[in-house]
Amino acid sequence: MKVRTYAESTTHELGRALASLLAPADVLLLSGDLGAGKTALVKGIAEGLGVREPITSPTFNILLVHPGTLPLYHMDLYRLENPEELEDIDYFGTLEADGVSCVEWGDRFSQAAPEEHLAVAISILGDNDRELLIEGAGARGQELAAQWMSAASLVSGLEVRP
């Protein structure tokens, strides 16, 4: 499924729409160029999960934990160079924890992707225009993708396409 947004605020609202559907151990693997909107999407998810602290990209921290109605585990794999480093940050333990994991640059180590996840690839189409390619893996990922697209139809300023 594809979603096209025309403003960062719409990408943010799309994240808020997803937040209400998330459950413990849900995993989002986010990909896209620098500045594509990965963190903007996570900011919306965080707001929807009741996170009160500011959300920034965890590029240098690799993992930031934000308390909310569900814990938000915000990871950034950009600075990691090989899959063995995932063990050093307890990547797999975090994905299986009691919260929601949003993994920026989640496509860097595709072999480490959990069976059940939601992949969101964000492409820059213009100054503010973005296209999100959304693919669910496993039963939960597919269910979440379908529910999100249904919820997205209520967000103004975007186009949803199968």
Secondary structure, DSSP 8 states (H G I E B T S, - for coil): -EEEESSHHHHHHHHHHHHTT--TT-EEEEEESTTSSHHHHHHHHHHHTT--S-----TTTSEEEE-SSS-EEEEE-TT--STTHHHHTTHHHHHTSSSEEEEETTTTTGGG--SSEEEEEEEE-SSS-EEEEEEEEHHHHHHHHHHHHHHHTTSSSEEEE-
